[in-house]
Amino acid sequence: MKKIMNGLLTVLSAGVLFLAMSCASTPSSSRMEPIIVDKVESQVGNIKVVTDPASEVVMLLLRLAGNPDAVYPAYGNSDFNVAVDTWFLKYKKHPSVKIVEKLSQKYSMMNFLMFTGIVNEDMTGLTKSFEELNGWSKNDIQTLLSAVNQFAYDTKFEKFYLLQRASYITMQNGVVDALRDGTVEKYISEVFLAGKPFKETLHVSELLAGKIFWYHLDFEEKGYDDKIFLSPYWSKEAAFSMMTNISLPVIHTYVSTLPEDYLLSFKLELNKMREKNGLEPLNDAQSKDALMGDISYFTNLFYLREIGEEEDFDVTIEKFENAYSEEMISDFVDAFDEYYEKPVESRNYEKDFFEYLAKVDLEMLKILAGR
């Protein structure tokens, strides 16, 4: 069992950048050609598993532009990566790559990935207002949209996608298999959302360089509707580890309610522990990411019991008891059981378990930092 600690990344002007687009072949920045791609996707309950063409194009542009979060493929010389290099390296000096390189000086990778959530199917327009994307200016959004469309058109991306269709299906198969019995979706809905629908889109691709990203644009009464950028090749046996990632947008909502003094104390104790182990200190955002990883892991740990993996659960609990104290861990398990025994619709994760878990997590960290 592995604990996934994620590096979640959140957070000029267009002007002459549009001039660069005019140097490329048609379509021009004012007239974009529809990019028609028969994308690979599956619907498993309320969770969509897809390799989204616009996301692939953005990741390709970031990779060619030298973005440090995209340039080191985790899958080495896989057939897919070889195909990517063969098809796209010759476009390294494409005007769209230069535009993305310049925009990367202003925007994080997460900003670019959030952009993919509002691009329409044929990459010619936006499905939502740019104001929903933190930090983007209107001109930069339009510049990036033109760059994405131009690059997809000039590189014949739709043909590349078609040729790699079998690879995309293989990348998604394990994720679909892990979700097929519905226990992951059911657990997240019932534990975190009092039974409200858990909606999510999982974009699965090797182009993520082995990293996992997510964003959350809005919350509606019908439930969460988030997009997770997930590495491929999961298996049903790894459903627990996968769930610690795909529940992060939900957990972020709760972590955002914590007071500043708590977050400061958590960062202080975390950096004490890191200093003792010869590690660099974390900033506010990184510390918050670590906290979300902890909350996800400790809450989803009980999923192992849900799917009949009591032995793994018991072994993990025993390790915690040895690391901290039997009383602390026993109280932690009892607190979750008391919460989980409530009728689903009357559960309040924030008040009934999350606030308690946050305190326990800080106490655990103080124990580790004090050794």
VOBA-1610 file (N, C-alpha, C; in pm, whole numbers, padded with zeros to 5 digits, always signed):
BEGIN
Met+00085-00119+00000Met+00000+00000+00000Met+00088+00123+00000Lys+00054+00217-00082Lys+00137+00335-00087Lys+00057+00458-00050Lys+00125+00552+00008Lys+00061+00678+00041Lys+00098+00776-00067Ile-00003+00825-00135Ile+00023+00916-00244Ile+00031+01057-00189Met+00146+01115-00204Met+00162+01256-00169Met+00174+01332-00300Asn+00084+01419-00318Asn+00073+01483-00447Asn+00138+01619-00448Gly+00190+01647-00562Gly+00230+01784-00581Gly+00122+01853-00658Leu+00033+01920-00590Leu-00076+01986-00658Leu-00036+02132-00686Leu-00053+02175-00810Leu-00004+02307-00847Leu-00120+02402-00879Thr-00140+02508-00806Thr-00243+02602-00844Thr-00187+02744-00858Val-00220+02807-00915Val-00202+02941-00944Val-00161+02930-01014Leu+00357+03985-02151Leu+00272+03916-02120Leu+00140+03945-02181Ser+00094+03989-02117Ser-00025+04032-02189Ser-00014+03984-02333Ala-00127+03963-02400Ala-00123+03898-02531Ala-00054+03985-02633Gly-00102+04108-02651Gly-00039+04202-02743Gly+00012+04141-02870Val+00148+04148-02884Val+00211+04103-03007Val+00209+03952-03022Leu+00165+03879-02922Leu+00165+03734-02935Leu+00075+03690-03050Phe-00030+03765-03077Phe-00117+03729-03188Phe-00043+03741-03321Leu+00056+03831-03326Leu+00132+03846-03449Leu+00208+03718-03482Ala+00254+03649-03379Ala+00327+03526-03403Ala+00238+03422-03470Met+00110+03423-03437Met+00020+03326-03495Met+00001+03348-03644Ser+00013+03471-03687Ser-00010+03500-03828Ser+00098+03441-03916Cys+00211+03401-03857Cys+00320+03342-03935Cys+00293+03196-03968Ala+00199+03133-03897Ala+00171+02992-03921Ala+00070+02977-04033Ser+00051+02852-04077Ser-00044+02827-04186Ser-00185+02846-04136Thr-00281+02851-04228Thr-00420+02864-04189Thr-00460+02748-04102Pro-00554+02761-04010Pro-00639+02878-03990Pro-00570+02991-03916Ser-00617+03113-03934Ser-00558+03228-03865Ser-00614+03235-03725Ser-00559+03327-03644Ser-00604+03342-03506Ser-00747+03390-03499Ser-00800+03453-03607Ser-00936+03502-03604Ser-01034+03397-03657Arg-00982+03298-03732Arg-01069+03192-03785Arg-01003+03058-03755Met-01065+02982-03667Met-01006+02856-03627Met-01078+02739-03692Glu-01000+02642-03733Glu-01053+02524-03799Glu-01095+02421-03695Pro-01215+02364-03705Pro-01256+02260-03609Pro-01162+02140-03614Ile-01119+02093-03498Ile-01035+01974-03488Ile-01125+01860-03441Ile-01157+01771-03532Ile-01252+01665-03503Ile-01178+01537-03464Val-01197+01496-03339Val-01128+01379-03286Val-01230+01285-03222Asp-01223+01159-03260Asp-01308+01057-03198Asp-01237+01011-03071Lys-01267+01076-02960Lys-01189+01053-02838Lys-01226+00922-02770Val-01129+00869-02698Val-01147+00746-02620Val-01202+00783-02484Glu-01318+00731-02448Glu-01376+00761-02318Glu-01470+00649-02274Ser-01489+00639-02143Ser-01582+00544-02083Ser-01655+00615-01971Gln-01780+00578-01950Gln-01857+00631-01838Gln-01879+00519-01739Val-01830+00539-01616Val-01847+00439-01510Val-01925+00505-01397Gly-02054+00481-01391Gly-02137+00552-01295Gly-02135+00701-01328Asn-02102+00784-01229Asn-02092+00928-01251Asn-01950+00973-01283Ile-01860+00879-01302Ile-01720+00912-01329Ile-01689+00885-01476Lys-01640+00987-01544Lys-01601+00972-01684Lys-01450+00953-01692Val-01408+00849-01763Val-01266+00824-01786Val-01239+00855-01933Val-01144+00944-01958Val-01125+00995-02094Val-00980+01033-02117Thr-00938+01024-02241Thr-00814+01091-02281Thr-00857+01206-02370Asp-00863+01323-02310Asp-00922+01442-02372Asp-00826+01503-02474Pro-00867+01517-02600Pro-00777+01569-02704Pro-00717+01707-02672Ala-00800+01799-02623Ala-00747+01933-02592Ala-00643+01927-02482Ser-00665+01842-02382Ser-00566+01826-02274Ser-00436+01769-02328Glu-00446+01674-02422Glu-00327+01617-02482Glu-00248+01723-02559Val-00318+01808-02632Val-00249+01912-02710Val-00179+02010-02615Val-00246+02050-02508Val-00184+02142-02412Val-00062+02077-02348Met-00071+01951-02311Met+00043+01882-02251Met+00159+01870-02351Leu+00127+01846-02477Leu+00231+01840-02580Leu+00302+01974-02593Leu+00224+02081-02593Leu+00282+02215-02605Leu+00371+02247-02484Leu+00326+02212-02366Leu+00406+02235-02245Leu+00536+02154-02251Arg+00525+02032-02300Arg+00644+01946-02310Arg+00745+02003-02409Leu+00697+02043-02525Leu+00786+02099-02626Leu+00843+02234-02583Ala+00767+02306-02500Ala+00812+02437-02451Ala+00910+02424-02334Gly+00934+02301-02289Gly+01032+02280-02181Gly+00980+02301-02042Asn+00846+02297-02023Asn+00792+02312-01888Asn+00844+02199-01800Pro+00905+02231-01685Pro+00970+02128-01602Pro+00874+02021-01550Asp+00745+02052-01543Asp+00649+01952-01497Asp+00602+01860-01608Ala+00649+01885-01731Ala+00601+01806-01844Ala+00711+01742-01928Val+00837+01779-01904Val+00942+01738-01997Val+01005+01603-01964Tyr+00981+01549-01846Tyr+01045+01423-01810Tyr+00942+01311-01807Pro+00921+01247-01918Pro+00819+01141-01923Pro+00854+01027-01829Ala+00759+00989-01745Ala+00783+00882-01646Ala+00786+00745-01711Tyr+00744+00737-01836Tyr+00732+00607-01900Tyr+00842+00581-02001Gly+00948+00663-01992Gly+01072+00638-02067Gly+01051+00614-02214Asn+01101+00502-02261Asn+01094+00470-02403Asn+00976+00381-02436Ser+00862+00408-02374Ser+00741+00333-02409Ser+00707+00358-02555Asp+00632+00269-02612Asp+00592+00285-02753Asp+00522+00418-02775Phe+00440+00457-02677Phe+00366+00583-02690Phe+00460+00702-02691Asn+00557+00704-02599Asn+00650+00817-02594Asn+00736+00825-02718Val+00776+00710-02770Val+00852+00708-02895Val+00767+00766-03008Ala+00640+00729-03010Ala+00550+00781-03113Ala+00531+00932-03100Val+00522+00979-02976Val+00510+01124-02952Val+00631+01198-03006Asp+00749+01151-02972Asp+00871+01218-03018Asp+00883+01213-03170Thr+00852+01099-03227Thr+00861+01084-03373Thr+00770+01182-03445Trp+00651+01199-03390Trp+00549+01282-03457Trp+00569+01432-03430Phe+00607+01467-03306Phe+00597+01608-03266Phe+00729+01682-03246Leu+00840+01614-03228Leu+00965+01687-03202Leu+01002+01783-03313Lys+00963+01751-03434Lys+00995+01840-03546Lys+00919+01973-03539Tyr+00823+01980-03449Tyr+00745+02103-03433Tyr+00791+02185-03312Lys+00909+02157-03263Lys+00958+02224-03143Lys+00967+02376-03159Lys+00986+02421-03284Lys+00996+02566-03308Lys+00866+02624-03363His+00759+02550-03352His+00628+02598-03398His+00589+02725-03321Pro+00526+02821-03387Pro+00486+02944-03317Pro+00403+02921-03191Ser+00320+02818-03191Ser+00239+02789-03072Ser+00325+02748-02953Val+00433+02677-02980Val+00524+02638-02873Val+00589+02762-02812Lys+00627+02856-02897Lys+00688+02980-02847Lys+00589+03059-02762Ile+00463+03059-02804Ile+00360+03130-02727Ile+00344+03066-02589Val+00335+02934-02585Val+00319+02864-02457Val+00443+02883-02370Glu+00559+02887-02432Glu+00682+02913-02356Glu+00676+03049-02287Lys+00626+03150-02358Lys+00615+03283-02299Lys+00506+03288-02191Leu+00393+03223-02219Leu+00285+03222-02120Leu+00326+03146-01995Ser+00415+03049-02010Ser+00462+02970-01895Ser+00541+03055-01796Gln+00591+03169-01842Gln+00662+03259-01752Gln+00565+03329-01656Lys+00438+03328-01694Lys+00337+03398-01615Lys+00241+03302-01544Tyr+00213+03187-01606Tyr+00113+03095-01554Tyr+00174+02959-01520Ser+00120+02895-01416Ser+00167+02764-01375Ser+00107+02657-01465Met+00161+02537-01452Met+00107+02425-01527Met-00041+02404-01492Met-00075+02424-01365Met-00214+02405-01325Met-00305+02503-01397Asn-00258+02626-01420Asn-00337+02722-01496Asn-00368+02669-01636Phe-00267+02609-01698Phe-00286+02555-01832Phe-00385+02438-01830Leu-00374+02353-01730Leu-00462+02238-01724Leu-00606+02280-01695Met-00625+02383-01614Met-00759+02435-01589Met-00821+02489-01718Phe-00736+02547-01802Phe-00783+02598-01931Phe-00850+02487-02012Thr-00797+02365-02004Thr-00853+02257-02084Thr-00996+02224-02044Gly-01037+02265-01924Gly-01172+02238-01878Gly-01278+02326-01941Ile-01237+02432-02011Ile-01337+02520-02072Ile-01324+02527-02223Val-01239+02442-02282Val-01225+02438-02427Val-01331+02344-02484Asn-01397+02386-02592Asn-01500+02300-02648Asn-01440+02182-02725Glu-01526+02091-02768Glu-01482+01964-02826Glu-01389+01980-02945Asp-01416+02079-03030Asp-01335+02091-03153Asp-01223+02195-03141Met-01199+02245-03020Met-01089+02338-02991Met-01100+02470-03066Thr-01224+02516-03088Thr-01242+02645-03156Thr-01302+02751-03066Gly-01341+02715-02945Gly-01404+02813-02857Gly-01403+02766-02714Leu-01473+02842-02628Leu-01476+02813-02485Leu-01618+02779-02443Thr-01630+02684-02350Thr-01762+02645-02302Thr-01805+02727-02180Lys-01708+02790-02113Lys-01738+02873-01997Lys-01659+03002-02005Ser-01696+03098-01924Ser-01628+03226-01922Ser-01488+03211-01863Phe-01393+03287-01918Phe-01256+03281-01869Phe-01244+03328-01725Glu-01342+03404-01677Glu-01335+03453-01539Glu-01334+03337-01439Glu-01377+03218-01482Glu-01379+03106-01391Glu-01240+03047-01369Leu-01141+03097-01443Leu-01005+03048-01429Leu-00922+03152-01356Asn-00879+03118-01237Asn-00804+03212-01155Asn-00677+03258-01225Gly-00660+03388-01234Gly-00533+03443-01281Gly-00524+03472-01428Trp-00606+03409-01511Trp-00595+03430-01655Trp-00656+03565-01696Ser-00592+03630-01789Ser-00653+03747-01851Ser-00727+03702-01976Lys-00821+03783-02020Lys-00901+03748-02138Lys-00811+03734-02261Asn-00718+03825-02278Asn-00629+03819-02395Asn-00544+03693-02395Asp-00493+03657-02278Asp-00407+03538-02271Asp-00487+03411-02298Ile-00610+03407-02250Ile-00695+03290-02277Ile-00718+03275-02427Gln-00751+03386-02494Gln-00776+03380-02638Gln-00648+03345-02715Thr-00536+03397-02668Thr-00408+03366-02732Thr-00378+03217-02720Leu-00399+03162-02602Leu-00373+03019-02582Leu-00468+02934-02664Leu-00596+02972-02669Leu-00692+02898-02750Leu-00649+02893-02896Ser-00608+03007-02950Ser-00560+03013-03088Ser-00436+02926-03108Ala-00346+02931-03008Ala-00223+02853-03018Ala-00253+02703-03018Val-00343+02661-02932Val-00381+02519-02925Val-00443+02474-03056Asn-00537+02553-03106Asn-00603+02518-03232Asn-00504+02512-03348Gln-00416+02613-03355Gln-00318+02619-03464Gln-00224+02498-03460Phe-00178+02464-03341Phe-00085+02353-03327Phe-00152+02221-03366Ala-00275+02200-03318Ala-00347+02078-03351Ala-00370+02067-03501Tyr-00400+02181-03564Tyr-00425+02182-03708Tyr-00297+02154-03787Asp-00190+02223-03753Asp-00065+02211-03829Asp+00001+02075-03811Thr-00015+02014-03694Thr+00051+01885-03668Thr-00037+01765-03704Lys-00158+01795-03752Lys-00254+01688-03784Lys-00274+01598-03661Phe-00300+01664-03549Phe-00312+01594-03423Phe-00421+01487-03427Glu-00530+01513-03500Glu-00639+01415-03502Glu-00594+01282-03561Lys-00498+01286-03656Lys-00445+01162-03714Lys-00356+01089-03613Phe-00274+01166-03539Phe-00191+01105-03435Phe-00279+01035-03332Tyr-00384+01103-03288Tyr-00473+01047-03187Tyr-00536+00918-03237Leu-00578+00919-03362Leu-00640+00800-03420Leu-00541+00683-03424Leu-00418+00711-03464Leu-00316+00606-03470Leu-00282+00551-03332Gln-00296+00634-03228Gln-00263+00593-03091Gln-00386+00549-03011Arg-00495+00530-03080Arg-00620+00496-03011Arg-00605+00371-02923Ala-00538+00270-02974Ala-00519+00147-02896Ala-00438+00174-02770Ser-00339+00263-02780Ser-00258+00299-02663Ser-00343+00370-02558Tyr-00429+00460-02604Tyr-00515+00532-02510Tyr-00612+00437-02439Ile-00665+00342-02513Ile-00755+00243-02453Ile-00682+00164-02346Thr-00558+00122-02376Thr-00478+00047-02279Thr-00451+00130-02155Met-00420+00259-02173Met-00394+00346-02058Met-00516+00354-01966Gln-00636+00353-02024Gln-00758+00372-01946Gln-00811+00244-01885Asn-00776+00129-01942Asn-00840+00003-01903Asn-00832-00024-01752Gly-00713-00003-01693Gly-00697-00031-01551Gly-00782+00060-01464Val-00791+00187-01503Val-00872+00283-01428Val-01019+00242-01433Val-01065+00209-01553Val-01205+00166-01569Val-01233+00041-01487Asp-01139-00053-01489Asp-01156-00177-01414Asp-01163-00150-01263Ala-01080-00058-01216Ala-01079-00025-01073Ala-01209+00042-01028Leu-01278+00107-01122Leu-01401+00179-01087Leu-01527+00100-01115Arg-01515-00008-01191Arg-01633-00073-01249Arg-01734-00121-01146Asp-01689-00172-01030Asp-01786-00226-00934Asp-01856-00117-00853Gly-01815+00009-00872Gly-01886+00122-00811Gly-01850+00150-00666Thr-01761+00071-00605Thr-01733+00092-00462Thr-01657+00221-00435Val-01569+00262-00527Val-01493+00386-00509Val-01588+00505-00509Glu-01672+00514-00611Glu-01768+00625-00620Glu-01863+00626-00500Lys-01912+00509-00462Lys-02007+00498-00350Lys-01942+00543-00220Tyr-01818+00500-00196Tyr-01750+00536-00072Tyr-01729+00687-00063Ile-01680+00749-00169Ile-01655+00893-00167Ile-01785+00969-00146Ser-01890+00927-00217Ser-02019+00994-00204Ser-02074+00983-00062Glu-02069+00863-00005Glu-02131+00841+00126Glu-02047+00893+00242Val-01915+00891+00228Val-01829+00937+00338Val-01813+01088+00339Phe-01790+01147+00223Phe-01758+01290+00216Phe-01879+01378+00185Leu-01980+01325+00116Leu-02084+01411+00059Leu-02224+01375+00105Ala-02237+01297+00212Ala-02368+01259+00265Ala-02458+01200+00159Gly-02398+01126+00066Gly-02475+01057-00036Gly-02503+01136-00162Lys-02460+01262-00168Lys-02478+01338-00292Lys-02394+01278-00403Pro-02437+01293-00528Pro-02362+01233-00638Pro-02219+01285-00643Phe-02126+01197-00666Phe-01986+01233-00684Phe-01957+01226-00832Lys-01941+01344-00895Lys-01915+01351-01039Lys-01771+01392-01062Glu-01707+01323-01157Glu-01568+01357-01183Glu-01530+01313-01324Thr-01438+01387-01383Thr-01378+01347-01510Thr-01232+01314-01484Leu-01189+01195-01523Leu-01051+01152-01509Leu-00985+01153-01646His-00893+01248-01667His-00816+01250-01791His-00692+01164-01769Val-00679+01058-01848Val-00573+00959-01828Val-00476+00965-01945Ser-00346+00984-01913Ser-00247+00995-02020Ser-00105+00978-01969Glu-00020+00924-02055Glu+00124+00918-02025Glu+00187+01057-02030Leu+00126+01150-02098Leu+00185+01283-02112Leu+00190+01359-01980Leu+00128+01305-01876Leu+00131+01369-01745Leu+00263+01348-01674Ala+00354+01275-01738Ala+00489+01253-01683Ala+00485+01191-01543Gly+00385+01106-01520Gly+00377+01036-01393Gly+00320+01118-01279Lys+00276+01241-01306Lys+00224+01329-01202Lys+00071+01323-01201Ile+00014+01374-01093Ile-00131+01379-01079Ile-00171+01521-01043Phe-00266+01574-01118Phe-00313+01710-01096Phe-00465+01708-01090Trp-00523+01810-01032Trp-00667+01820-01033Trp-00707+01967-01024Tyr-00829+01995-01063Tyr-00885+02126-01035Tyr-01034+02112-01009His-01087+02211-00942His-01228+02214-00904His-01280+02352-00937Leu-01372+02359-01035Leu-01419+02490-01079Leu-01541+02538-01000Asp-01630+02448-00965Asp-01749+02494-00894Asp-01813+02380-00817Phe-01901+02419-00727Phe-01977+02320-00650Phe-02124+02352-00668Glu-02200+02250-00710Glu-02343+02267-00729Glu-02416+02172-00636Glu-02546+02194-00621Glu-02624+02109-00532Glu-02619+01963-00574Lys-02603+01938-00705Lys-02602+01799-00752Lys-02472+01729-00716Gly-02371+01801-00671Gly-02246+01738-00630Gly-02126+01800-00695Tyr-02012+01743-00671Tyr-01888+01794-00727Tyr-01876+01756-00874Asp-01814+01842-00950Asp-01790+01813-01091Asp-01647+01859-01120Asp-01552+01773-01096Asp-01411+01808-01103Asp-01342+01736-01217Lys-01221+01777-01244Lys-01139+01709-01343Lys-01005+01674-01280Ile-00971+01547-01289Ile-00844+01497-01236Ile-00759+01453-01354Phe-00633+01494-01354Phe-00537+01447-01452Phe-00460+01333-01387Leu-00485+01211-01436Leu-00441+01091-01367Leu-00344+01011-01455Ser-00236+00964-01394Ser-00145+00876-01466Ser-00216+00746-01501Pro-00172+00678-01607Pro-00242+00558-01652Pro-00196+00431-01581Tyr-00253+00320-01628Tyr-00210+00185-01589Tyr-00236+00151-01444Trp-00346+00199-01388Trp-00388+00154-01256Trp-00449+00015-01268Ser-00473-00049-01156Ser-00537-00179-01156Ser-00645-00179-01048Lys-00732-00277-01054Lys-00836-00287-00953Lys-00776-00301-00814Glu-00663-00372-00805Glu-00595-00392-00677Glu-00543-00261-00620Ala-00525-00161-00704Ala-00472-00032-00660Ala-00583+00072-00641Ala-00707+00025-00630Ala-00819+00118-00619Ala-00807+00210-00497Phe-00756+00156-00385Phe-00740+00240-00265Phe-00644+00355-00292Ser-00529+00325-00351Ser-00431+00429-00380Ser-00486+00530-00479Met-00559+00482-00579Met-00617+00572-00677Met-00719+00664-00611Met-00796+00610-00517Met-00899+00690-00452Met-00840+00802-00367Thr-00721+00779-00309Thr-00660+00887-00231Thr-00630+01008-00319Asn-00624+00986-00450Asn-00603+01097-00543Asn-00733+01156-00593Ile-00826+01073-00634Ile-00945+01128-00698Ile-01041+01192-00598Ser-01021+01169-00467Ser-01104+01237-00368Ser-01045+01371-00324Leu-00928+01407-00376Leu-00862+01530-00332Leu-00943+01658-00356Pro-01012+01673-00470Pro-01091+01797-00485Pro-01197+01813-00377Val-01257+01703-00334Val-01355+01709-00226Val-01287+01752-00096Ile-01173+01689-00067Ile-01101+01717+00056Ile-01051+01862+00059His-01011+01914-00056His-00964+02053-00063His-01071+02150-00012Thr-01197+02121-00044Thr-01306+02207+00001Thr-01311+02215+00153Tyr-01289+02103+00219Tyr-01292+02101+00365Tyr-01165+02164+00424Val-01050+02133+00367Val-00925+02190+00417Val-00927+02342+00408Ser-00995+02394+00306Ser-01004+02540+00289Ser-01081+02608+00401Thr-01154+02531+00480Thr-01230+02591+00592Thr-01146+02602+00719Leu-01028+02541+00720Leu-00946+02543+00842Leu-00891+02684+00869Pro-00884+02725+00996Pro-00832+02858+01028Pro-00684+02870+00998Glu-00639+02992+00976Glu-00501+03017+00939Glu-00404+02973+01048Asp-00443+02988+01175Asp-00350+02950+01282Asp-00326+02799+01283Tyr-00428+02721+01244Tyr-00407+02576+01234Tyr-00309+02545+01121Leu-00330+02606+01005Leu-00243+02579+00891Leu-00099+02620+00921Leu-00084+02730+00996Leu+00050+02775+01034Leu+00116+02675+01129Ser+00040+02626+01226Ser+00094+02527+01321Ser+00132+02399+01248Phe+00049+02357+01154Phe+00077+02235+01079Phe+00207+02251+01000Lys+00222+02365+00933Lys+00343+02388+00854Lys+00467+02393+00944Leu+00453+02455+01060Leu+00565+02466+01153Leu+00612+02327+01198Glu+00519+02242+01240Glu+00555+02107+01287Glu+00607+02022+01172Leu+00547+02039+01054Leu+00591+01962+00938Leu+00735+01997+00901Asn+00767+02125+00905Asn+00903+02168+00870Asn+01004+02132+00979Lys+00959+02124+01105Lys+01048+02073+01210Lys+01089+01930+01179Met+00991+01851+01142Met+01017+01712+01110Met+01108+01700+00987Arg+01084+01783+00888Arg+01164+01778+00766Arg+01308+01821+00794Glu+01324+01921+00880Glu+01458+01966+00915Glu+01537+01855+00983Lys+01470+01780+01071Lys+01537+01669+01139Lys+01583+01561+01041Asn+01511+01551+00930Asn+01545+01450+00830Asn+01627+01506+00714Gly+01680+01629+00733Gly+01766+01689+00632Gly+01695+01731+00505Leu+01565+01763+00516Leu+01486+01801+00399Leu+01459+01951+00398Glu+01438+02004+00279Glu+01407+02147+00264Glu+01269+02177+00322Pro+01250+02296+00380Pro+01118+02333+00432Pro+01017+02353+00319Leu+00890+02335+00351Leu+00783+02353+00254Leu+00719+02490+00272Asn+00669+02547+00163Asn+00597+02673+00172Asn+00450+02647+00207Asp+00370+02752+00212Asp+00231+02739+00255Asp+00154+02642+00165Ala+00168+02659+00034Ala+00092+02575-00060Ala+00135+02429-00049Gln+00265+02406-00038Gln+00316+02269-00028Gln+00272+02203+00103Ser+00272+02281+00210Ser+00228+02229+00339Ser+00080+02191+00334Lys+00001+02274+00266Lys-00143+02245+00253Lys-00164+02119+00170Asp-00082+02102+00067Asp-00090+01980-00014Asp-00061+01857+00071Ala+00041+01868+00157Ala+00074+01756+00246Ala-00040+01725+00341Leu-00105+01828+00392Leu-00219+01810+00481Leu-00332+01739+00408Met-00360+01781+00285Met-00467+01716+00209Met-00434+01569+00184Gly-00306+01541+00158Gly-00265+01402+00139Gly-00291+01320+00264Asp-00261+01377+00381Asp-00286+01308+00508Asp-00435+01282+00529Ile-00515+01387+00510Ile-00660+01374+00533Ile-00718+01269+00439Ser-00676+01272+00315Ser-00725+01174+00218Ser-00687+01033+00260Tyr-00562+01015+00296Tyr-00514+00882+00332Tyr-00586+00827+00456Phe-00596+00909+00560Phe-00655+00861+00684Phe-00805+00835+00670Thr-00875+00916+00590Thr-01018+00893+00571Thr-01042+00772+00482Asn-00968+00764+00373Asn-00989+00655+00278Asn-00933+00521+00325Leu-00854+00525+00432Leu-00799+00402+00487Leu-00910+00302+00520Phe-01024+00355+00563Phe-01134+00267+00603Phe-01202+00202+00483Tyr-01169+00248+00364Tyr-01219+00183+00242Tyr-01170+00040+00233Leu-01053+00012+00290Leu-00999-00123+00288Leu-01093-00222+00357Arg-01153-00176+00465Arg-01252-00263+00532Arg-01376-00281+00446Glu-01412-00175+00376Glu-01533-00178+00293Glu-01523-00284+00183Ile-01403-00305+00132Ile-01385-00401+00022Ile-01328-00534+00070Gly-01329-00556+00202Gly-01289-00685+00256Gly-01140-00705+00273Glu-01063-00594+00273Glu-00918-00605+00292Glu-00883-00575+00438Glu-00948-00648+00530Glu-00928-00622+00673Glu-00784-00645+00716Glu-00719-00743+00656Glu-00581-00771+00696Glu-00490-00653+00669Asp-00502-00593+00550Asp-00422-00474+00519Asp-00455-00360+00614Phe-00584-00346+00643Phe-00627-00240+00735Phe-00566-00262+00874Asp-00574-00385+00925Asp-00523-00414+01059Asp-00372-00394+01067Val-00300-00434+00963Val-00154-00417+00961Val-00118-00269+00966Thr-00192-00188+00890Thr-00165-00044+00888Thr-00195+00019+01024Ile-00307-00017+01084Ile-00343+00036+01215Ile-00238-00002+01319Glu-00187-00123+01312Glu-00085-00166+01406Glu+00042-00083+01392Lys+00078-00050+01270Lys+00195+00035+01246Lys+00174+00173+01309Phe+00052+00226+01296Phe+00021+00356+01356Phe+00030+00349+01508Glu-00020+00240+01564Glu-00016+00225+01710Glu+00128+00222+01760Asn+00215+00157+01686Asn+00357+00151+01723Asn+00424+00287+01708Ala+00380+00364+01608Ala+00442+00494+01582Ala+00392+00602+01678Tyr+00268+00590+01723Tyr+00210+00693+01809Tyr+00172+00632+01945Ser+00046+00601+01961Ser+00003+00532+02083Ser-00124+00455+02053Glu-00142+00344+02124Glu-00261+00263+02101Glu-00387+00343+02132Glu-00382+00423+02238Glu-00500+00500+02276Glu-00539+00600+02167Met-00439+00671+02114Met-00468+00771+02010Met-00530+00706+01887Ile-00473+00594+01844Ile-00522+00529+01722Ile-00656+00461+01746Ser-00674+00407+01865Ser-00803+00346+01899Ser-00914+00451+01897Asp-00886+00569+01952Asp-00984+00678+01951Asp-01014+00723+01808Phe-00910+00724+01725Phe-00925+00762+01584Phe-01018+00665+01512Val-00997+00536+01530Val-01082+00435+01465Val-01225+00445+01519Asp-01238+00461+01651Asp-01372+00472+01710Asp-01447+00594+01656Ala-01375+00704+01637Ala-01438+00827+01586Ala-01492+00806+01446Phe-01415+00737+01363Phe-01464+00711+01227Phe-01584+00616+01232Asp-01575+00511+01312Asp-01684+00415+01319Asp-01813+00481+01366Glu-01801+00571+01463Glu-01919+00644+01512Glu-01979+00728+01399Tyr-01892+00791+01322Tyr-01939+00872+01208Tyr-02004+00783+01102Tyr-01941+00671+01071Tyr-01985+00585+00961Tyr-02114+00511+00994Glu-02143+00495+01122Glu-02266+00426+01163Glu-02390+00514+01149Lys-02371+00644+01129Lys-02484+00733+01111Lys-02551+00707+00976Pro-02681+00734+00964Pro-02746+00725+00833Pro-02673+00815+00733Val-02657+00767+00612Val-02576+00840+00513Val-02620+00984+00498Glu-02750+01005+00484Glu-02800+01140+00454Glu-02783+01237+00570Ser-02757+01186+00692Ser-02740+01275+00807Ser-02594+01298+00842Arg-02502+01244+00763Arg-02359+01262+00792Arg-02315+01404+00754Asn-02233+01460+00840Asn-02172+01589+00812Asn-02021+01570+00829Tyr-01954+01544+00720Tyr-01812+01507+00726Tyr-01729+01615+00796Glu-01758+01742+00764Glu-01679+01851+00822Glu-01691+01853+00974Lys-01813+01851+01025Lys-01834+01865+01169Lys-01816+01734+01245Asp-01855+01622+01182Asp-01858+01495+01255Asp-01727+01418+01252Phe-01640+01447+01155Phe-01515+01371+01152Phe-01394+01454+01108Phe-01410+01539+01009Phe-01295+01611+00954Phe-01225+01697+01058Glu-01300+01775+01135Glu-01239+01864+01233Glu-01161+01784+01338Tyr-01217+01668+01377Tyr-01147+01581+01471Tyr-01019+01526+01406Leu-01029+01479+01283Leu-00915+01421+01214Leu-00803+01523+01197Ala-00838+01648+01168Ala-00736+01752+01152Ala-00657+01770+01282Lys-00726+01767+01395Lys-00657+01780+01524Lys-00565+01660+01549Val-00615+01540+01520Val-00535+01420+01539Val-00410+01422+01451Asp-00429+01466+01326Asp-00316+01471+01232Asp-00207+01565+01284Leu-00248+01679+01339Leu-00151+01774+01394Leu-00079+01713+01515Glu-00153+01643+01600Glu-00091+01578+01716Glu+00010+01472+01673Met-00025+01396+01570Met+00068+01296+01517Met+00196+01362+01467Leu+00178+01473+01399Leu+00293+01545+01344Leu+00382+01599+01455Lys+00320+01647+01561Lys+00400+01697+01676Lys+00482+01585+01738Ile+00425+01466+01744Ile+00498+01350+01799Ile+00619+01321+01711Leu+00598+01319+01579Leu+00708+01290+01487Leu+00813+01400+01491Ala+00769+01526+01499Ala+00864+01638+01500Ala+00943+01644+01629Gly+00885+01591+01739Gly+00952+01597+01868Gly+01054+01487+01890Arg+01059+01391+01800Arg+01155+01279+01817Arg+01291+01315+01765
//
